[in-house]
Amino acid sequence: MNREQRIHEARLLVLAYMQTEDVSKAQEALDKWVEEVKGVDDGNYSDEA
């Protein structure tokens, strides 16, 4: 599974737990998603001045 697929899977888990109102599982899934997307360039930041 590549990185993009892992990010997508983690996002789906966050949404699923939010829909079932399982707050602790949603937070856990969100934390995992945050770890997956760390360092992804969103295009709004450039370290070139």
C-alpha positions, 0 to 999 in steps of 0.5 A, a space after each residue: 500500500 503506497 502513502 496516498 492509499 494509507 492517507 486515504 484509508 486513515 481519512 475514511 476511518 476518521 469519517 466512519 468513527 465520527 459518523 458512529 459518534 465513537 469519539 475515542 476511536 475518531 480521535 485515535 484515527 485522526 491522530 493516525 491520519 495526522 502522522 500520515 500527512 505530516 510533511 506533505 506540501 500543501 502548496 501554501 508554503 515555500 522555503 525558497 525566499 
